[in-house]
Each structure stands twice: as structure tokens, then as C-alpha cells.
Amino acid sequence: MLQAGLFGQLDARKPLGYYAQLAASAPCEDRHGRERTGQGGYLYCVLDGHAGVHAVEFAAGTLLVRSKALIDEMDTTRRLQSGLKEHPYNLSDSGEQAEALDRSREVEEALQEAFTSTDSAFMAQVRASGSPAPVVRTGTTALVAYITPDLSQLFVANAGDCRCVMAQKGSATDQVTAVRLSEDHSIANRQEVERIKSEHPDDPQVFVQGYLKGRLQPTRGIGDLYLKHADFNTAALGKTQLKPPRCRVYDPPYVTAFPTISQHRIGEQDAFMVMASDGLWGEVEDSEAVRIAAGAISRGDDPARELAAYAVAQSAASEGYPLEVVLRMPPGKIRRRLHDDITVLVIVFQSNDEKLQVSQVGDFSIQLQQGTSKFTVPRSWLPLDVQEGDELSVQPQQTSLHVSEVLIRKQSPQEEQGGNS
């Protein structure tokens, strides 16, 4: 079953997001989440679990919470030290630029600590519960994006093979180019392979038949404790245990939760970003993904839903199955052979300069247009008397982690003329 929805705020100053999730496993091993920091920053995550849901469930309830807490602590400390009411990230003169660099380093350190402390907390909980084998086997890759409160900076932290791609506007109005903002950590990444080999020079079986220690393709993530600490690699794991004669050398850790982090200055050229599990990226190239999402946005369709549907259609075609047959299959072992769990977030950076207009009114939904972007929202979000062609002003109310409620009204004649209401 495809789950999809809209989240964020219909406000030209705020990002607007779409999510879609299509399960192949039973239960689905993907998760996603959203948080707001105390100063109004935006946190998003995509998690792709494996070998069970224990690690991914723990990470889903912990990683963003820790990221928020550490960033809030950093912001509070900075404000107390400087006496600032706000927490600017965009500073210009040389002294302030040095301070901004320090601030960026602090954000990176906060995200790194969020990943590693989440992994440590999971390990402590598993130990405290007696290290049950079904839990010890589980792990998850993790991708976190943090947008600063002033929408000027984006930080992307990744451990594993989830991916974040930015879509940038080209010279033509309908042209977008893809800029990858995360690094895949898997056996397909030669640098990761060389890193792990250099850390285990005396182990000739670090990679076996295309898998790390014959077990995993991702090389970073949360969990997978038996590949990190020897006391979890016990006979209770059964065939999963790494032992002679098949495993002659065992010298953990082989997997790390330490993420790589990239920074990106958000500019007018940035249209939206796609965050997704490898269930999408295994079927769709970066450039293809942003083209499909851009087309959906321009039509007022849901770009995350369209990407997830396209990925499963590609997988079905490659396996020789009609799409309708695959979609009717219940999640489980048979369907999992045809495609992976797919989770997609699309975060749209809305323009500050272009007016929000009603382009189409239906019985249950309304289509809004801002420049070349279109958004379809529930009919209940707008007043009953709204009509096609109306220009809207938007006042966000208290938001939740899911779909935010907004107050939308027609602009008064004074507002349209630039006067005070």
C-alpha cells in the first residue's frame, strides 16, 4: 500500500514537503521523520532498516530527537555568549565569517554526535535486554538533513546508502539539474572499500561475494552490533555468526555509525531536494529523479508519490511483471524479491517573490500556484468562498510533525495595492 502526504507550511518563507512510502517487506523496514528546532530550523530524516525493525524503530524515535536537542543546546549557548535574541547563520564581515565557520563546525559536530550517540544508546539497550539475537542482527542506514532557521544553509549527514539530491533550476524554465549532496556508503563506493581494507590489513575476507564480511552491502549505519563488537557475535546468532571455517579472521568493528556531512548554501537556483532510501535510487538515477519530481510539481501532482510509483514500475518491468500484479501483492517475502521498501521525501523551497494564487477549485482539493510550482491541498484548508484566480496571503498557525494547519485568506484591496491591512 502506498502511503503519501503533504507536510510543512503554505508560506512563501517556509519549505513545503511531500512524503511517500511503499512497503515491500512485512513489516516495512523504512522510516522517515521531521522535527523543528527551538530556533525554527528544519530537520528531516530517512531511515532504511535491514534484518528486522528493532534498530530502525529505535533510530526513528531517537536520531532526530538527539539532533534537535544538540542543535538547540548549541544555539542556546551561542545566544548566551553573544547576547543575541536570534541565531544568525548568514554573516558578512571577516570576523563574523570566522564565527559563522565556527557555527557550521558546531552543527557538524552536533549531527555527528547525534548519530554516534544514537548507536551507543541502542547498543546499551540491547545489552541491558540480554542481547537477543533477533535484535543484534538488525541495523539501519540513516540520512538527516538540517536547514538553518534563516533558510540559508543546508547540512546533510549520512551513514549508509540513503541519498539526498538537490534539484537546481536551469536556464530554461522547465530545466532542472541534479546535485548530489550525500555520499553513498556501500561496497559500490571504492573509497569506502579502500577505507575498510586499510583498517583491516590482516583480514583477507573483509569482502566476500560482494558483501562486507559476507553479510552487508552498506558500510555505515546504526545497529549491526555483531559487526561492531565481539561480544555480540555469539552462537545465538546461528548462521549469522562470523566464525571459522567460513570466517577465518574476525577483527571488529567493520561498520561505523559515524556519518559524512556536506554543507550547501541555499540559493535562488535551488528548487527542491529529494531524500530517499535506496529503494528509489536502485531504480532511478539522480537526474531522472529530479526531472520526474519537477514535472509533478509543475502539474500540481505529488512528486514523492510519483517517484515511488515510478520506481516500483521500473522494478516490475525489469522482473517481467505487470505493475498491477505487483501492486496487488501483499508486502512479504515474495514481493520483497521484486522491489525494496521505498521511502521518498521531497522538500520544496518556495519563492519569496512570487504570489500564491488559486488555479483550480475542486470538491475535495484546491490547486495553488506560485510561479511555475503548483501545490494541491485539501479543500478544508481554505475558506468556502475562495475562487479560481484569487491571490492569497498565508499565516501559518501552530505546526505539528505531520500536516500543519494554516489560515489562508483572500488579499484585501489594500494589500493588493501594497497598503496596510
C-alpha positions as CSV (number, residue, x, y, z in Angstrom):
1,M,0.0,0.0,0.0
2,L,1.3,3.4,-0.9
3,Q,1.2,6.0,1.9
4,A,1.7,9.6,0.9
5,G,1.0,13.1,2.1
6,L,1.9,16.8,2.4
7,F,3.6,18.5,5.3
8,G,5.1,21.9,6.1
9,Q,3.5,25.3,5.7
10,L,1.8,27.1,2.8
11,D,4.0,30.1,3.4
12,A,6.4,31.6,0.9
13,R,9.1,31.8,3.6
14,K,8.9,28.1,4.6
15,P,9.8,24.8,2.9
16,L,6.9,22.6,1.8
17,G,7.3,18.9,1.8
18,Y,5.8,15.7,0.4
19,Y,6.4,12.1,1.6
20,A,5.6,8.7,0.1
21,Q,6.3,5.2,1.3
22,L,5.7,1.9,-0.4
23,A,6.3,-1.2,1.5
24,A,7.7,-4.4,0.1
25,S,8.7,-6.1,3.4
26,A,6.3,-7.1,6.1
27,P,6.7,-5.1,8.3
28,C,8.1,-2.2,6.3
29,E,11.7,-1.6,7.4
30,D,11.9,2.1,6.2
31,R,11.1,5.0,8.4
32,H,11.1,8.8,8.0
33,G,10.6,11.8,10.3
34,R,10.6,15.6,10.7
35,E,11.4,17.9,13.6
36,R,11.6,21.7,14.2
37,T,14.5,23.1,16.3
38,G,13.9,25.6,19.1
39,Q,15.0,28.4,16.8
40,G,12.9,27.3,13.9
41,G,15.3,25.2,11.9
42,Y,14.1,22.2,10.0
43,L,15.2,18.6,10.5
44,Y,14.3,15.7,8.1
45,C,15.4,12.1,8.1
46,V,15.0,8.9,6.1
47,L,16.0,5.5,7.6
48,D,16.4,2.2,5.8
49,G,16.4,-0.8,8.1
50,H,17.5,-4.3,7.4
51,A,17.2,-7.8,9.0
52,G,14.3,-6.6,11.1
53,V,12.8,-3.4,12.6
54,H,14.4,-3.2,16.0
55,A,17.3,-0.9,15.0
56,V,15.2,1.3,12.7
57,E,12.4,1.7,15.2
58,F,14.9,2.8,17.8
59,A,16.6,5.2,15.4
60,A,13.3,6.6,14.3
61,G,12.5,7.5,17.9
62,T,15.9,8.8,18.8
63,L,18.1,10.2,16.0
64,L,16.1,13.4,15.2
65,V,15.3,13.9,18.9
66,R,19.0,13.9,19.7
67,S,19.8,16.0,16.6
68,K,17.3,18.6,17.8
69,A,18.5,18.6,21.4
70,L,22.2,19.0,20.4
71,I,21.4,21.8,17.9
72,D,19.2,23.6,20.4
73,E,21.9,23.3,23.1
74,M,24.4,24.8,20.6
75,D,22.0,27.6,19.7
76,T,21.3,28.4,23.3
77,T,25.0,28.5,24.2
78,R,25.7,30.8,21.3
79,R,22.9,33.2,22.2
80,L,24.0,33.4,25.8
81,Q,27.6,34.0,24.8
82,S,26.8,36.7,22.3
83,G,23.7,38.2,23.9
84,L,21.7,37.7,20.7
85,K,18.0,37.2,20.7
86,E,18.2,35.4,17.3
87,H,20.8,33.0,16.0
88,P,22.0,34.3,12.6
89,Y,23.8,31.9,10.3
90,N,24.4,34.3,7.5
91,L,27.1,36.9,8.5
92,S,29.3,39.0,6.2
93,D,32.4,40.7,7.5
94,S,35.6,38.8,8.2
95,G,35.2,38.5,11.9
96,E,31.6,37.4,11.6
97,Q,32.6,35.0,8.8
98,A,35.0,33.3,11.1
99,E,32.2,33.0,13.7
100,A,29.9,31.5,11.0
101,L,32.6,28.9,10.2
102,D,32.8,28.0,13.9
103,R,29.0,27.7,14.0
104,S,29.0,25.4,10.9
105,R,31.6,23.2,12.6
106,E,29.4,23.1,15.7
107,V,26.4,22.0,13.6
108,E,28.5,19.2,12.0
109,E,29.7,18.1,15.4
110,A,26.1,18.1,16.7
111,L,24.9,15.9,13.9
112,Q,27.9,13.5,14.2
113,E,27.2,13.2,17.9
114,A,23.5,12.5,17.2
115,F,24.4,9.6,15.0
116,T,27.1,8.0,17.2
117,S,25.2,8.6,20.5
118,T,22.0,7.0,19.0
119,D,24.1,4.0,18.0
120,S,25.7,3.8,21.5
121,A,22.2,4.1,23.2
122,F,20.9,1.3,21.0
123,M,23.9,-0.9,21.9
124,A,23.3,-0.1,25.6
125,Q,19.6,-1.0,25.4
126,V,20.4,-4.3,23.6
127,R,23.0,-5.2,26.2
128,A,20.6,-4.4,29.0
129,S,18.0,-6.7,27.5
130,G,20.3,-9.7,27.3
131,S,21.5,-9.2,23.6
132,P,18.7,-11.2,22.0
133,A,19.8,-12.5,18.6
134,P,16.9,-11.1,16.5
135,V,17.8,-7.6,17.8
136,V,21.6,-7.9,17.4
137,R,21.2,-8.8,13.8
138,T,19.2,-5.6,12.9
139,G,20.6,-2.4,11.6
140,T,19.6,0.7,9.7
141,T,21.2,3.3,7.4
142,A,20.4,6.9,8.2
143,L,20.1,10.2,6.4
144,V,19.5,13.5,8.1
145,A,19.1,17.0,6.6
146,Y,19.1,20.2,8.7
147,I,18.0,23.6,7.3
148,T,19.0,26.6,9.3
149,P,16.2,28.9,10.6
150,D,17.0,31.6,8.1
151,L,16.9,29.0,5.2
152,S,20.4,29.9,4.1
153,Q,22.3,26.7,4.9
154,L,21.7,23.0,4.5
155,F,23.6,20.3,6.3
156,V,23.3,16.7,5.1
157,A,24.5,13.9,7.3
158,N,24.6,10.3,6.0
159,A,25.6,6.9,7.2
160,G,24.7,4.3,4.6
161,D,23.1,4.2,1.2
162,C,20.1,6.6,1.6
163,R,20.7,9.6,-0.6
164,C,20.0,13.4,-0.8
165,V,19.9,15.1,-4.2
166,M,19.3,18.9,-4.8
167,A,17.4,20.0,-7.9
168,Q,18.7,23.3,-9.3
169,K,16.9,25.4,-11.8
170,G,18.5,25.6,-15.3
171,S,18.5,28.3,-17.9
172,A,15.2,27.1,-19.4
173,T,12.1,27.4,-17.3
174,D,11.4,23.6,-17.3
175,Q,15.0,22.5,-16.9
176,V,16.5,21.2,-13.6
177,T,19.9,19.7,-12.9
178,A,20.7,17.2,-10.1
179,V,23.4,17.9,-7.5
180,R,24.1,15.0,-5.1
181,L,24.6,16.2,-1.5
182,S,25.3,12.9,0.2
183,E,27.9,10.2,-0.2
184,D,26.7,6.6,-0.5
185,H,28.4,4.3,1.9
186,S,28.3,0.8,0.4
187,I,30.5,-1.7,-1.3
188,A,29.9,0.1,-4.5
189,N,31.8,3.1,-3.1
190,R,35.5,2.4,-3.9
191,Q,36.7,4.8,-1.3
192,E,34.7,3.1,1.4
193,V,36.1,-0.3,0.3
194,E,39.6,1.0,0.5
195,R,39.0,2.6,3.9
196,I,37.8,-0.6,5.4
197,K,40.6,-2.7,3.8
198,S,43.1,-0.3,5.2
199,E,41.6,-0.7,8.7
200,H,41.8,-4.5,8.4
201,P,45.0,-5.2,6.6
202,D,45.3,-8.7,8.1
203,D,41.8,-9.8,7.1
204,P,41.7,-11.3,3.6
205,Q,37.9,-11.8,3.8
206,V,36.7,-8.3,4.6
207,F,34.6,-8.5,1.4
208,V,33.0,-11.9,0.5
209,Q,30.9,-12.3,-2.7
210,G,30.1,-8.6,-2.8
211,Y,29.2,-8.2,0.8
212,L,31.0,-6.8,3.8
213,K,32.1,-9.9,5.8
214,G,29.6,-11.7,3.6
215,R,26.7,-10.1,5.4
216,L,26.1,-6.4,4.4
217,Q,26.3,-4.1,1.4
218,P,26.0,-0.8,3.4
219,T,29.3,0.0,5.2
220,R,27.9,2.5,7.7
221,G,24.8,2.6,9.9
222,I,23.2,2.3,13.3
223,G,23.0,-1.2,14.8
224,D,24.6,-4.3,13.2
225,L,26.2,-4.8,16.5
226,Y,27.7,-8.1,15.7
227,L,29.9,-6.3,13.1
228,K,31.0,-3.7,15.6
229,H,31.6,-5.5,18.9
230,A,32.9,-9.1,19.5
231,D,30.6,-9.8,22.5
232,F,27.6,-9.6,20.2
233,N,29.0,-12.2,17.7
234,T,27.7,-15.2,19.6
235,A,26.4,-18.7,18.8
236,A,22.9,-17.4,19.4
237,L,23.1,-15.7,16.0
238,G,23.1,-19.1,14.3
239,K,24.2,-18.9,10.7
240,T,24.7,-15.1,11.0
241,Q,27.6,-15.6,13.5
242,L,31.0,-14.9,12.0
243,K,33.2,-17.9,12.9
244,P,35.7,-20.5,11.3
245,P,35.9,-22.1,8.9
246,R,34.0,-19.6,6.7
247,C,35.3,-16.6,8.6
248,R,39.0,-17.1,9.5
249,V,39.6,-13.6,10.8
250,Y,37.2,-11.5,12.9
251,D,38.5,-8.1,13.9
252,P,35.6,-5.7,14.5
253,P,34.5,-3.0,14.1
254,Y,33.7,-3.4,10.4
255,V,30.7,-1.0,10.4
256,T,30.6,2.6,11.8
257,A,27.8,4.9,12.7
258,F,29.9,7.9,12.0
259,P,28.3,10.0,9.2
260,T,29.8,12.0,6.4
261,I,28.5,15.6,6.3
262,S,28.2,18.0,3.5
263,Q,27.2,21.7,3.6
264,H,25.2,23.6,0.9
265,R,24.3,27.3,0.8
266,I,20.7,27.5,-0.3
267,G,20.3,30.0,-3.2
268,E,17.7,31.1,-5.7
269,Q,18.8,28.3,-8.1
270,D,17.7,25.6,-5.6
271,A,14.2,24.4,-6.4
272,F,13.8,21.3,-4.2
273,M,15.6,18.4,-2.7
274,V,14.9,14.6,-2.8
275,M,15.7,12.4,0.2
276,A,15.1,8.7,-0.3
277,S,16.0,5.2,0.7
278,D,17.9,3.0,-1.8
279,G,14.6,1.5,-2.8
280,L,14.3,4.6,-5.0
281,W,17.9,5.1,-6.0
282,G,18.3,1.4,-7.0
283,E,15.8,2.1,-9.8
284,V,16.2,5.8,-10.6
285,E,19.2,7.9,-11.5
286,D,19.7,11.3,-9.8
287,S,18.9,13.3,-12.9
288,E,15.9,11.2,-13.7
289,A,14.5,11.7,-10.2
290,V,14.7,15.5,-10.2
291,R,13.1,15.6,-13.7
292,I,10.2,13.4,-12.6
293,A,9.7,15.4,-9.4
294,A,9.9,18.7,-11.3
295,G,7.3,17.6,-13.8
296,A,5.0,16.5,-11.0
297,I,5.4,19.8,-9.1
298,S,4.7,21.8,-12.3
299,R,1.4,19.9,-12.8
300,G,0.3,20.2,-9.2
301,D,0.8,16.5,-8.5
302,D,2.6,14.9,-5.6
303,P,6.3,14.5,-6.5
304,A,7.1,11.9,-3.8
305,R,4.2,9.7,-4.7
306,E,5.1,9.9,-8.4
307,L,8.8,9.0,-7.7
308,A,7.8,6.0,-5.6
309,A,5.3,4.8,-8.2
310,Y,7.8,5.2,-11.0
311,A,10.5,3.2,-9.0
312,V,8.2,0.2,-8.4
313,A,7.0,0.3,-12.1
314,Q,10.7,0.1,-13.2
315,S,11.3,-2.8,-10.8
316,A,8.2,-4.6,-12.0
317,A,9.2,-4.2,-15.7
318,S,12.7,-5.4,-15.1
319,E,11.3,-8.6,-13.4
320,G,8.8,-9.1,-16.2
321,Y,5.7,-8.5,-14.0
322,P,2.8,-6.1,-14.9
323,L,2.7,-3.2,-12.4
324,E,-0.9,-4.0,-11.4
325,V,0.2,-7.5,-10.4
326,V,3.0,-6.2,-8.1
327,L,0.8,-3.6,-6.5
328,R,-1.8,-6.2,-5.6
329,M,0.8,-8.4,-3.9
330,P,0.8,-8.0,-0.1
331,P,4.1,-7.0,1.5
332,G,6.2,-10.0,2.3
333,K,8.9,-12.4,1.1
334,I,7.5,-12.7,-2.5
335,R,7.1,-9.0,-3.1
336,R,10.4,-8.2,-1.4
337,R,12.1,-10.3,-4.1
338,L,10.7,-7.8,-6.7
339,H,11.5,-4.5,-5.1
340,D,12.8,-2.9,-1.9
341,D,10.9,-0.7,0.6
342,I,10.7,2.8,-0.9
343,T,10.6,6.0,1.1
344,V,10.8,9.4,-0.5
345,L,10.7,12.9,0.9
346,V,10.6,15.9,-1.5
347,I,11.3,19.3,0.2
348,V,10.3,22.3,-2.0
349,F,12.0,25.6,-1.4
350,Q,9.2,28.1,-2.1
351,S,10.0,31.5,-3.6
352,N,9.6,34.7,-1.5
353,D,8.8,36.9,-4.5
354,E,6.0,35.1,-6.4
355,K,2.4,35.4,-5.3
356,L,0.3,32.4,-4.3
357,Q,-2.8,32.1,-6.5
358,V,-5.7,29.7,-6.7
359,S,-5.5,28.0,-10.0
360,Q,-8.2,25.3,-9.7
361,V,-11.0,24.6,-7.2
362,G,-12.4,21.1,-6.7
363,D,-14.9,19.4,-4.4
364,F,-12.2,17.9,-2.2
365,S,-9.0,19.7,-3.1
366,I,-7.7,23.0,-4.4
367,Q,-4.7,23.7,-6.6
368,L,-2.5,26.6,-5.7
369,Q,0.2,28.1,-8.0
370,Q,3.3,30.0,-7.1
371,G,5.3,30.9,-10.2
372,T,5.8,27.6,-12.1
373,S,5.2,25.5,-9.0
374,K,1.7,24.0,-8.2
375,F,0.5,22.6,-4.9
376,T,-2.6,20.5,-4.3
377,V,-4.0,20.9,-0.8
378,P,-7.2,19.7,1.0
379,R,-10.3,21.8,0.3
380,S,-10.8,22.3,4.1
381,W,-7.6,24.3,4.3
382,L,-9.3,27.3,2.5
383,P,-12.4,29.4,3.1
384,L,-15.6,28.3,1.4
385,D,-15.8,31.4,-0.8
386,V,-12.4,31.0,-2.4
387,Q,-12.4,31.2,-6.2
388,E,-10.1,30.5,-9.1
389,G,-7.8,33.4,-9.7
390,D,-7.8,34.6,-6.1
391,E,-4.5,35.8,-4.7
392,L,-3.8,34.5,-1.2
393,S,-1.9,35.6,1.9
394,V,-0.9,32.9,4.3
395,Q,-0.5,33.0,8.0
396,P,0.9,29.8,9.5
397,Q,-0.5,28.6,12.7
398,Q,0.9,26.1,15.2
399,T,2.5,23.3,13.3
400,S,2.7,19.6,14.0
401,L,5.1,16.9,12.8
402,H,2.5,15.9,10.2
403,V,0.4,18.2,8.1
404,S,0.3,21.7,9.5
405,E,-2.8,23.7,9.8
406,V,-2.8,27.1,8.1
407,L,-5.1,30.1,7.9
408,I,-5.5,31.3,4.3
409,R,-7.5,34.3,3.3
410,K,-8.0,36.5,0.2
411,Q,-5.9,39.6,0.0
412,S,-7.7,42.8,0.7
413,P,-7.7,45.6,-2.0
414,Q,-5.3,47.5,0.3
415,E,-2.9,44.6,0.4
416,E,-3.1,44.1,-3.3
417,Q,-2.1,47.8,-3.7
418,G,0.7,47.4,-1.2
419,G,-1.1,49.2,1.6
420,N,-1.6,48.2,5.2
421,S,-4.5,46.0,6.2
